[in-house]
Amino acid sequence: MRQTTLPIPVGALAAVLLTACGTAPTASTPAPASVATAVPAKSASAGGNDYSDGANWLCLPGSSDACSINLDASLFKPGGEPAGRETFRAAIAPAIDCFYVYPTISNDPMPNSDMIPGPEEKRTVEHQLARFGSECRLFAPVYRQVTIRGLTSHLTGQPMAIDTQMPYLDVLAAWNQYLRLYNNGRGVVLIGHSQGARVLSDLLRQEIEGKPASAQLVSALLIGTNIGVPKGRDVGGTFRQTPLCRAPGQTGCVVSYVSFRDSSPPPANSLFGRLADGNQVACTNPASLAGGPGVLRSYLPTKTNLIGRPHDHTGFAMLARKSDAPFASPQAIARAECVQANNASYLSVTTSPAYTAVGIDIASDLYSGDRIRPEWGTHLVDIELAQGSLIGVVRSQAEAWRARSR
């Protein structure tokens, strides 16, 4: 079944995405050679944006903004029979904050996006962040990310001059403004996907580990990017001190994974799930932090997928048509387990036979023309497929933070 069409060689796009985005501008972290050759980088001369201006935020507490949306969900029994509606309620006085950086999504024609958020940036907030408002105050800066056009321009033979430092400098400026004006000693969860997770991993490594801000770190949800750890260990690699989360209520830790269907593990040409430096890609199952399989709690958008494609002619269309809410939460539609196989480490996702038997699927695949691109796995629903589980992790961490701060 066709689910999402992308008319470009996605493997080549993935190569640029994983090397060009989120590299902090430090002397010890030069631009990768592949980027310098394919997409010349220039230095950001003006530093980050002014985040004292509320217009440079997608979400800020107390504002009517991109997070102020209807998040109600239609509930479904295994097999797809309706089971009522869940009304979303934001926390009145949450004890912690969430600081979110969105994935590669901008349709701007420049190599780096402008600071005017389009429907695509707002959609990522709706799909990936706003529901965390049940547990935390929400902060989401607009940033001049590397755009889809910038990432694909090298395929035309006329590569655009991407500024690879600009995304990090913007997010750093937003983070510093958050600390100065809003934090006041509160705990904070970092949340990022894809390019956003890459940028936040550099922020954690450069500005939080070993510094006063580390005392405020509740956790970091760095989803859909390769975070490295030494094989068989939970600390080391990408981060010197910050371990992977392995128990409910554990704080100061990282949740990270790249996800693939159990029937389609990372192929040899996938850039998700493998690292060339001898480290293993981190995998923490949000449905079972300690290890082993777990059932995911999902909140899947019913209007379009993450990149704005409708669900027509997909395995998710049946649930989307039955839903009377902007999200569907099908009970136990998928289970997940961290797998290490064929030199890859990833979250293996299995769709429940109760749904597949009646033609219902999770609408996660990405296509180029008529051909599925297994290099991407279930990247389009990395967060949405596990969002209820991730929120449960944050809830237990918030409770532990609250108890520790009394």
N, C-alpha and C positions, 0 to 999 in steps of 0.2 A: 504494500500500500504506500502510495506517495504521501509524504507528510510535510516536508519542507524542501523547496527547491532553491539551490544556490548555483548560479550559472558560471562558476569558476572552479578551477582545480583546488579543492579545499585543503589538500595536503600541503600545497605550496603556501596557501594562506596561513595555515597553522604554523608553519615554520617561522614566518615573520611574526605572527602573533606572540609566539612563545619566546622569541628572542628580542623583539623590539620594544616590548612594553614593560614598564615598571622597573626600570633599572635606575637605581638611585645614583645621582651624579657625584661619585666619590673617586678619588685617585686610585683606589684599590679595585674599582669595578669598572673597567673599560667597556666600551660598547663592543658587543660580539662582532667578530670579523664578518659573519654572514650579513649582519645589518649594515656594516660599513661598506660592503661591496654592493648589496642589492638596493638598500634604501639609505643613502647618506644621511647621517644625523648632524644636526647643528646644535650649538649650545643655546639654551634659553637665556637671553640677555637681561630680561626684566624681572626674573624671579617669579614667585607665585602671585596670584591675584589678591585683591583686597577682600577678605572675607568678613570684614566688619559691615559690608553691604549685604543686607538680607537677600537681595536679588541673586546673589551668587550661591545660594543654597536651594536645593530642591526641597528639603525638609528641615524645618527648625521647630522646636517646641513652641506651642502657643500660636502658630501660624496656620492660616488656611492655605494649604500647599499641596504638593503632589502626594503627600501621605494622607491627606484628608479625603478619603475615598471610601466607597462601599466595599467592604471585604467579606460580606456574607457568603456562605458556602452551602450549596446543595449537598446533602448527604446521600450516600448510596450504599446499599447492602452488597456483599459479594455477589457478582453476577449482574449488577447494574440496576436493581430495583430501587426506586426512590425510598429514602428513609427520613425525610424531613429536611429542615433547614437550620443551619447554625448561624446565629446572629453574632457578628464580631463586636467586641467591646474593648476599647483601648483602656489601658491601665490609667487610673485617676492620678496616682502619685507614685510612679515607679521608682524603685530604689537605685536603678542603674541606667546607663545610657547605651545607645547603639550608634556607632559611627560607621557609615556605609559608603563604599566606593563601587560604582556600577561597572559592568563588563563592557567590552567593545561593542558598541551599539550605534554610535553616531552616524547619521547619513549625510552629514555636512560634506560639501565638495572639496574641502581643504584637507591636507594631511593631518592636521590637528584641529579638533573641533573648536567652535567659538564658545562663548559663555551664555548663549541663549538656548536653553533646553528645548528640544523638540519633543514630539509625541513619543519618540523611541526612548529617550531618557526617562520620561515620566512613566512609560510603561514598565521599565525595569524596576522602578521603585514600587509600582503597584504589585508586580509579580513577586519580587524578591525581598523587599524590606518592610513595607507598611504593616504587615501582620505581626512583626516583632514588636509593634506598639502595644501589644498585650503585656509585655514584660519590661519595656524600656522607653525612655525618651529617644526620639529619632533625629539623627543628624546626617544629612546627605549633601555634601558639597557638589556643585557643578564643577567640572574640571576639563581642561583642554586635552582630552584624551587623544590617542592615535585613532583616527577614524577608520571605518571600513574601507573608504576610498583610499586612504593613505596606505593601508595594509595591502590592498590589491593592486595598487598602481604599478608595482614592479613587474606585474604580469603582462602589462601592455608594452613593455620595453621603454617606457618613459617614467621611471621611478620618481616619485615626489620626494622632496626633502623633508622627511619627518623629523620633528624635534622630539627626540626620545627622552629628554630630561624634563620637558614641560609638564607631563602628567604628574610626575613625582613632586615637582616643585609646587604645583598647585595644591595637591593633597597635603603636602607638608605645611603650606601656609594655612590651609583650612584647619588642620589639626592643631597648630599653634594657637589659632584664634579660638578654637574650641577650649583648649586648656586655659587660656587667659580669661575668657569671658563666661564660660558655661560650666566647666567641670567642677570647681569648688570641692575637690577631694572625692568626687563620686566615682564609682566603679564604671568601667566602660568595656563594651564588647565591640571588637572590630569585626565588620562583616564585609566581605568582598567576593566577587566572582570573576574568574577569567582575568582580563587585564586589571580589573579592580583588586583582585586578590594578589596579583603580582606587585602592584604598587603598595598595597598594605603590608606585604611581606617585607618589602624594603623599609617601610616606615617602622615596623616592629624591630627590624634588625638594626637600623641606624639611630632611631630616636627613642626607643622604649627599653630595649634590653640593657640592663646595667645602669639605667638612669632613673631619676625619681619617678618618671611616669610609669615605670614598671609596677609600682605599688598600686596603681589604679586599674591595671589590666585584669578584667574578669576572665576574658578569653578572646581568642581570635578565630573566627570562622573563615578560613581561607579556602574557598571551594573552587574546583575547576582549574587548578593550576598545579604544577609539579613542585611540591615542597619536599625537600630531601632530608632523610634521616639515615644514619648508618644502619646497615642491615641488622635486624633483630633488636634495635634500640628505639627509644622514644624521644631522645634528645641528642642534639648534635646535628651536623649537616647545615641546613639553611640557617638554623638558629643555634646560637651558642648555649643558651640557658633555658629557653622556653620549651617545655616538653609537650608531647601530644597528650590530649585529654583521654584518660583511660578509666574514669570512674565518675558516676553522677555526683555533682556538687564539687568536683575538682575545679579549682580556679587557677588563673595565671598560666593557661595552657592553650593548645591549638587543636582545632578540629579541621581536618583537611582530607579531601579525597578527590579523585577523578572517577567518573562512573561509566560503566559499560554494561550492556546486556549480558547475561550469562551465556546466551547463545552466540554472542559476537564479541569475544574478548579483544583487547588491543592488538591490531595487526602489526606486522613487523615495521610498517612505515608510520605508525602512530607516534606522535610526539607527546601524547598524554600517557602517563603510566611508567615511563622509563627515563632514566638519567644516565648520562655518559661519564659521570665523575665517580662512579663506584658506590654512590649512595642509592638508597631505595626510596621510591616515591611514597610519601606518608599516606596512610589510610586509616581513618578513624570512622567507624560505622556509627552514625548518629542514633541508630536504633539499638545499638549494643556496644557501648564504648569499651567495655572490658574485652570484647572479642566475640566471635561466633556470629551466627545469623540473627536477624531481627526484622520485624515487620515495620515498614515505613509508614508514617502518617503523612499523607499527601494533600496538598492544596493546589489543584491544577486549574489555570485560568480557562474560562469557557469561551471567551470571545476570540482571542488569537493566541498564538504561541509567543515566545519571547521576542522574536524578530518581526512580529506583526502579521504573520500568515494565519488566515482562518483555518479552522479545523475541518473544513469540508473535505470529504473523500479520505479521511484518516480513520484510524481505529478508535480515536477519541470522539469522533463526531456524534456517536450515539448518546454518550453521556452529556456532551455539550448541548444537544437538542433537548434532552430531558431536564436540564438544569434551569431553575428559575432565579439563579444568582450568578454573580460574576466569577465565582469559583465553584469547583466540584471537589468534594472530599470523599472519594470512594474507599470504603472500608477495606483495608488490607489488599489494596490493588497490587502491591509489590513488596517483596522482601529483599534484603540486601545482606551481603557478607563480604568482608575484605578478603581478597584472594591474591596470592603471590604465585605466579606461574609464567613460564617462558620469559623470565627476566623482567616481568612487568608486575606492578603492584597497583591494585585498583579496587573500587567498590563494585562488586558484581551484583547486578539487579535482575531479579526474576519476576516477571509479571505473573500474577496468580492465574492458574488454570480456570478458576471460576469466572474470570473475565474473558480470557482468550477464547474460551469455549463458545461465547456468544458474540465474538468479534470485537471486543473492546480492548484497546491498547492504550499505552501511555503517551503516544504522540511525541516521541523524543528524537526520531531519526532525522538526519539532515541529508539532503539529496543534492547532487549535481546533475542536472538534466533528469534522466530517468534512473540514475544509478545512485544507490545508497552509498554514503561515505562513512565507512566503519571507523575511520581515523578519529572521528569526533565522539564516538560512543553516544551516551545520553547527555551530552554537554548542555543541550537546550533546556533540560529540566533538572540539572544538577541540584539546584536549591528547591524548586517547587515540589519535586518528587519526595523530598525528605523534609519539607518545611515544618510540618507539625512535630517531627522528631527533633529537629534542630531547635525549635522553640522550647520543647521540653527540656533539652539540655541547658539552654540559657535560663530557663525557670529555676532549675535546681542550682545552677551556679549563682543566680541572683539571691536565692535563699541563703546559700552559704556565705555570700558576700555580706548580706544584711546581718547575719549572725556574727560574722567576724568583726563587723564595723561597730557593733553596739558597745 
